[in-house]
Amino acid sequence: MRYDRDTMSAVLERERSRSRMRVATVGVGAAALATAGVVAYNLPAPAHKQAPASTSPAAATTTQPATTPPAQYSGDDSGTRVPATAPAGTAIKAPSHTTSGGS
């Protein structure tokens, strides 16, 4: 089978174009990977770090997170303190606030 010059030239040009596209794709991929590495490196450290695992019995104890004790008093900021208790079977509800319809 014989190919004419135009066909051979077109085939060679297509192969060169594929090669250039492959090089560009690899370059863009490498740049994206490098950018992701820089971003990951510059991210802040986690707020808490876990202690390394240990097999000693002393390390088997767990630390509970600090909790805020429940409020013992409710009321406004006027300085008066009213115990935050309610009769059995009822729930403490915040006072409702009404707003005007506006203008």
Backbone as numpy.savetxt, mean C-alpha at the origin, in Angstrom:
# Nx Ny Nz CAx CAy CAz Cx Cy Cz
13.76 -22.47 -56.38 12.93 -21.31 -56.38 13.82 -20.07 -56.38
13.50 -19.15 -57.25 14.32 -17.96 -57.40 13.59 -16.74 -56.87
14.34 -15.95 -56.11 13.79 -14.70 -55.61 14.41 -13.56 -56.39
13.63 -12.58 -56.67 14.20 -11.43 -57.34 14.83 -10.50 -56.29
15.55 -9.52 -56.74 16.28 -8.63 -55.83 15.36 -7.86 -54.91
14.24 -7.43 -55.39 13.31 -6.66 -54.57 12.79 -7.49 -53.39
12.48 -8.74 -53.65 11.98 -9.61 -52.59 13.06 -9.86 -51.55
14.28 -10.16 -51.99 15.39 -10.40 -51.07 15.70 -9.15 -50.26
15.66 -8.01 -50.92 15.92 -6.75 -50.23 14.85 -6.50 -49.17
13.59 -6.79 -49.47 12.50 -6.60 -48.52 12.64 -7.54 -47.33
13.05 -8.77 -47.57 13.24 -9.75 -46.50 14.38 -9.30 -45.58
15.48 -8.86 -46.15 16.62 -8.39 -45.35 16.26 -7.15 -44.54
15.51 -6.24 -45.14 15.09 -5.03 -44.42 14.17 -5.39 -43.26
13.28 -6.35 -43.47 12.40 -6.78 -42.39 13.19 -7.39 -41.24
14.20 -8.19 -41.54 15.04 -8.78 -40.49 15.82 -7.72 -39.73
16.31 -6.71 -40.44 17.01 -5.61 -39.76 16.06 -4.85 -38.84
14.84 -4.62 -39.30 13.85 -3.93 -38.49 13.49 -4.73 -37.25
13.36 -6.03 -37.40 13.08 -6.89 -36.25 14.22 -6.84 -35.25
15.43 -6.83 -35.74 16.59 -6.77 -34.86 16.62 -5.45 -34.09
16.35 -4.34 -34.78 16.30 -3.04 -34.11 15.18 -2.99 -33.07
14.03 -3.56 -33.40 12.91 -3.57 -32.46 13.25 -4.42 -31.23
13.92 -5.54 -31.42 14.33 -6.39 -30.32 15.29 -5.66 -29.39
16.26 -4.93 -29.95 17.21 -4.17 -29.15 16.49 -3.08 -28.37
15.55 -2.40 -29.01 14.81 -1.34 -28.33 13.96 -1.91 -27.20
13.33 -3.05 -27.43 12.50 -3.68 -26.40 13.33 -4.09 -25.19
14.49 -4.67 -25.44 15.38 -5.07 -24.34 15.85 -3.83 -23.58
16.18 -2.78 -24.28 16.63 -1.55 -23.63 15.55 -0.93 -22.76
14.33 -0.86 -23.26 13.23 -0.29 -22.49 12.93 -1.17 -21.28
12.98 -2.49 -21.44 12.74 -3.39 -20.31 13.80 -3.23 -19.23
15.06 -3.10 -19.64 16.14 -2.91 -18.67 15.99 -1.58 -17.94
15.59 -0.53 -18.66 15.39 0.77 -18.03 14.23 0.72 -17.03
13.17 0.02 -17.39 12.03 -0.11 -16.48 12.41 -0.88 -15.23
13.19 -1.93 -15.38 13.64 -2.71 -14.24 14.54 -1.87 -13.33
15.42 -1.10 -13.91 16.30 -0.23 -13.12 15.49 0.83 -12.38
14.49 1.40 -13.04 13.64 2.40 -12.40 12.88 1.78 -11.24
12.34 0.59 -11.42 11.63 -0.09 -10.34 12.55 -0.35 -9.15
13.78 -0.70 -9.42 14.75 -0.91 -8.35 15.04 0.36 -7.58
15.19 1.47 -8.29 15.46 2.75 -7.63 14.26 3.16 -6.77
13.06 2.99 -7.30 11.85 3.34 -6.54 11.75 2.47 -5.30
11.95 1.17 -5.44 11.86 0.26 -4.29 12.92 0.58 -3.25
14.10 0.96 -3.67 15.17 1.29 -2.74 14.84 2.55 -1.95
14.17 3.50 -2.57 13.88 4.77 -1.92 12.57 4.78 -1.14
11.81 3.69 -1.14 10.58 3.64 -0.36 10.93 3.66 1.12
10.05 4.24 1.96 10.34 4.28 3.39 10.28 2.88 4.00
10.99 2.72 5.11 11.01 1.44 5.81 9.65 1.22 6.47
9.30 -0.02 6.75 8.02 -0.27 7.42 8.00 0.35 8.81
6.81 0.68 9.28 6.65 1.33 10.58 7.02 0.40 11.73
6.90 -0.88 11.51 7.27 -1.84 12.54 8.10 -2.95 11.90
8.96 -3.52 12.68 9.79 -4.62 12.18 9.53 -5.83 13.04
9.48 -6.98 12.42 9.27 -8.21 13.17 10.59 -8.71 13.70
10.56 -9.26 14.89 11.76 -9.84 15.46 12.07 -11.14 14.73
13.33 -11.48 14.61 13.67 -12.74 13.95 13.14 -13.92 14.74
12.81 -14.98 14.05 12.29 -16.18 14.69 13.37 -16.79 15.57
12.96 -17.30 16.72 13.90 -17.91 17.66 13.28 -19.17 18.22
14.10 -20.09 18.63 13.59 -21.34 19.17 13.68 -21.37 20.69
14.16 -20.30 21.32 14.29 -20.30 22.77 12.91 -20.10 23.40
12.67 -20.72 24.58 11.36 -20.58 25.24 11.06 -19.14 25.63
12.08 -18.35 25.95 11.84 -16.97 26.32 11.29 -16.17 25.16
11.67 -16.53 23.95 11.20 -15.82 22.77 9.79 -16.24 22.38
9.27 -17.29 23.02 7.94 -17.78 22.67 6.84 -16.90 23.21
7.14 -16.02 24.15 6.11 -15.13 24.67 5.77 -14.09 23.63
4.52 -13.73 23.58 4.09 -12.74 22.59 3.82 -11.42 23.29
4.03 -10.38 22.59 3.77 -9.04 23.11 2.46 -8.56 22.53
1.57 -8.13 23.40 0.28 -7.61 22.95 0.43 -6.13 22.62
-0.24 -5.65 21.59 -0.16 -4.23 21.27 -0.84 -3.41 22.36
-0.36 -2.19 22.53 -0.94 -1.30 23.52 -2.35 -0.92 23.09
-3.25 -0.90 24.04 -4.62 -0.50 23.73 -4.99 0.70 24.58
-5.90 1.47 24.08 -6.38 2.63 24.81 -7.49 2.17 25.75
-7.43 2.53 27.03 -8.50 2.11 27.93 -9.81 2.78 27.52
-10.94 2.12 27.78 -12.21 2.72 27.38 -12.47 4.00 28.17
-13.20 4.88 27.57 -13.52 6.16 28.23 -14.39 5.90 29.45
-14.04 6.53 30.54 -14.82 6.36 31.76 -15.85 7.46 31.92
-15.64 8.55 31.24 -16.54 9.69 31.39 -16.95 10.19 30.01
-18.13 10.75 29.97 -18.58 11.39 28.74 -19.03 12.79 29.08
-19.18 13.61 28.12 -19.64 14.96 28.37 -18.97 15.93 27.43
-19.20 17.19 27.67 -18.61 18.19 26.81 -17.27 18.65 27.39
-16.68 19.62 26.78 -15.38 20.11 27.21 -15.47 21.22 28.25
-16.62 21.37 28.88 -16.79 22.46 29.85 -16.15 22.14 31.19
-15.62 20.94 31.35 -14.96 20.58 32.59 -15.83 19.70 33.47
-17.12 19.61 33.17 -17.97 18.71 33.96 -17.79 17.30 33.47
-17.76 16.38 34.40 -17.58 14.98 34.02 -18.81 14.20 34.46
-19.38 13.52 33.52 -20.55 12.70 33.79 -20.15 11.26 33.52
-20.37 10.33 34.47 -20.01 8.94 34.22 -20.73 8.41 32.98
-19.98 7.68 32.17 -20.53 7.14 30.93 -21.17 5.80 31.20
-22.31 5.81 31.84 -23.03 4.58 32.12 -24.45 4.74 31.61
-25.07 3.65 31.36 -26.45 3.66 30.89 -27.19 2.52 31.57
-28.49 2.63 31.71 -29.25 1.52 32.29 -29.10 0.27 31.45
-29.22 -0.87 32.08 -29.07 -2.15 31.38 -30.03 -2.22 30.21
-29.54 -2.73 29.10 -30.37 -2.91 27.92 -30.46 -1.69 27.03
-29.80 -0.61 27.39 -29.81 0.58 26.54 -28.39 0.87 26.09
-28.28 1.63 25.06 -26.97 1.98 24.53 -26.74 3.47 24.70
-25.50 3.85 24.86 -25.16 5.26 24.95 -25.12 5.82 23.54
-25.86 6.89 23.32 -25.91 7.49 21.99 -25.42 8.92 22.08
-24.74 9.34 21.06 -24.27 10.73 21.00 -25.46 11.63 20.76
-25.42 12.86 21.26 -26.54 13.78 21.02 -26.65 14.09 19.54
-27.88 14.20 19.09 -28.08 14.50 17.67 -27.91 16.00 17.45
-27.39 16.36 16.32 -27.18 17.76 15.95 -28.07 18.09 14.76
-28.73 19.19 14.86 -29.57 19.62 13.74 -28.92 20.80 13.06
-29.12 20.89 11.80 -28.59 22.00 11.03 -29.75 22.67 10.30
-29.58 23.95 10.05 -30.62 24.67 9.33 -30.56 24.31 7.85
-31.60 24.62 7.18 -31.69 24.31 5.77 -30.80 25.18 4.91
-30.21 26.21 5.49 -29.34 27.06 4.70 -30.12 28.11 3.96
-29.48 28.75 3.02 -30.17 29.81 2.29 -30.43 29.40 0.88
